[in-house]
């Protein structure tokens, strides 16, 4: 694990985020846990919540005094909640929907990317960081590096449930 990841974990514990969200099965996902973060990468936490309004109230009670605090309830293929705020040098984004965290796209993307990094090694990690610094989002950077066809978000998502050997047959 990177120093920045360890600092983020320490911060999350210090502000009581894991204990505050314990009943929502909080999970740290995104670029930091798989060590492809760049300057300015945020902390992404996903949660499972059946009552988004209650979670929004709870987050407001706990963190509304933090810089840039905002919660937004949105709808895509179902309702979801996004909460953002900053603490020290980290921007934090909490995402919640009524779905187990390990079935949410953010987790599945991270799992697929973790497998791709096992295949590509440190060379892939460095090049993906370079692509991200040049303005690409994470999934498009992976798609470009591994020459994945189609919509980057959908294509990376399709890899999540595959074994490393199955992924190798697609990218090799």
Secondary structure, DSSP 4 states (H G I P E B T S, - for coil): --HHHHHHHHHHHHTTHHHHTGGGT-EEESTTTTT---TTPPEEEEEE-S-HHHHHHHHHHHHTTSEEEEEEEEESSSEEEEEEEEETTEEEEEEEESS-GGGSHHHHHHHHHHHHHHHHHHHHHHHHHHHHHTT--HHHHHHHHHT--S-HHHHHHHHTTS-HHHHHHHH-
